[in-house]
Amino acid sequence: MEHNTPIDNKVVSQKINESGLPEVGTATIREIKKLVDNIEGATGEKFIRMEMGIPGLPPTQVGVDAEIAALKKGVAAIYPDIHGIAPLKTEISKFVKNFINADVSPEGCIPTVGSMQGGFAAFLTVNRLVKGKEKVLFIDPGFPVHKQQLQVIGYGWDSFDVYNYRGDKLRAKLESYLSTGEFSSILYSNPNNPSWICFNDLELEIIADVCKKYSVIVMEDLAYFAMDFRKDLSHPGQAPYQASIANYTDDYILFISSSKAFSYAGQRIGMMVISDHLFKSDFPDLKRFYKTTEFGYSMIYGTLYALSSGTSHSAQYALHAILEAANSGELKFVDTVKVYGEKAKIMKKLFIDNGFKIVYDQDLGEPIADGFYFTFSYPGMTGVELLNKLVYYGISAISLAITGSDRTEGIRACVSLVKETQFGDLDSRLKAFNENNK
Ligand SMILES: Cc1ncc(COP(=O)(O)O)c(C=O)c1O
């Protein structure tokens, strides 16, 4: 137990015991959330909450208005088309052109129940294309729930921490996995949750090359769309664009989440974008599970039909209105979320000034960008030990150990829920920690 801590140490220890958790440091995101809710309730003290990636901003108003209008018109009574309402599909296609500079027909632009469902549907479909190719390769660190999805459906996966395989080194590393012929697909997020590294064009070209060589589908998770704030990605139809695999290969699936970019997490609507070539491709082995051999048809009328028969009708109208406003330049969604980068910059400095280190600190020779997440450590402690202690200081986050990272000393911090008014508390708590532990 820690002494002289900002939060009453007896109460913290009692709540940890009551939680039944063997250790705070190894708990999942939701377990930590529950524990901290309990400690806050018992002590009346507000934590610096950095464990969960929830948007910290109000939902995009144009979406809310459109959704209310759609509900008033009665769409709640009607099943939406599984492949999505036509105006939304057209707007997704335009969005991909405007912000990625890639051409995808509306047919392959499909709303899903959050990008989480897009991932689940894709895992189910891509692992059934070719008998024997039933594994996914993750370029880690990554989002733990994707692995949970594969575990639930019983397909295999492998992963590696990319930090030591940036640039040209990525090619040989990818070859070493994909040349086994066991992998149907590869998945990474860009910008990366949790490290916030961003693949550059050379790396995307390497991923495309190696995947083409072994007929592997690239699944690109753009949950933090246009949030590499080092570049101005905010202007529709103008370079620079969100870096994407869509510009390097013909066989890809993009997952574009509405949760963070448009602060629309609650309505569970995201976008799955299937390249034209992949959509129309035939895979004879699909017949084992679906009526046809065509990828796009099997995805929509096989997998998505079976999962949820489409996505909330009113939320589709919301997303349609949001994208229409973004495509016209009226909605400056990137400017709205820039505040995450501004907060990260200040918070990282507070950690560094108080003896902490940034774990993933470099991005191809440049300092890592400031964004939705950052990673930190404290000398001489593992991430698990550090998290165990930080709860006594009113600070909560998650260990990098659950993200597939090799950096076991590390912790992931999410900036979204921390208010500017809490920076003073964060500073004094980090100071107290440093005093007690150096
Ligand atoms: C990397 C990554 N992918 C996917 C998701 C899920 O997105 P959605 O809310 O659209 O299901 C998240 C959410 O935190 C994420 O961080």
The ligand as a Gaussian input file, in Angstrom:
#p B3LYP/6-31G(d) Opt

LIG

0 1
 C       -8.468000       1.047000     -33.099000
 C       -9.940000       1.004000     -32.887000
 N      -10.717000       0.341000     -33.743000
 C      -12.046000       0.297000     -33.602000
 C      -12.679000       0.942000     -32.570000
 C      -14.169000       0.823000     -32.432000
 O      -14.836000       1.780000     -33.149000
 P      -16.435000       1.893000     -33.163000
 O      -16.825000       2.698000     -31.979000
 O      -16.747000       2.560000     -34.464000
 O      -17.010000       0.502000     -33.112000
 C      -11.923000       1.652000     -31.645000
 C      -12.580000       2.317000     -30.512000
 O      -11.988000       2.727000     -29.553000
 C      -10.524000       1.691000     -31.814000
 O       -9.739000       2.336000     -30.955000

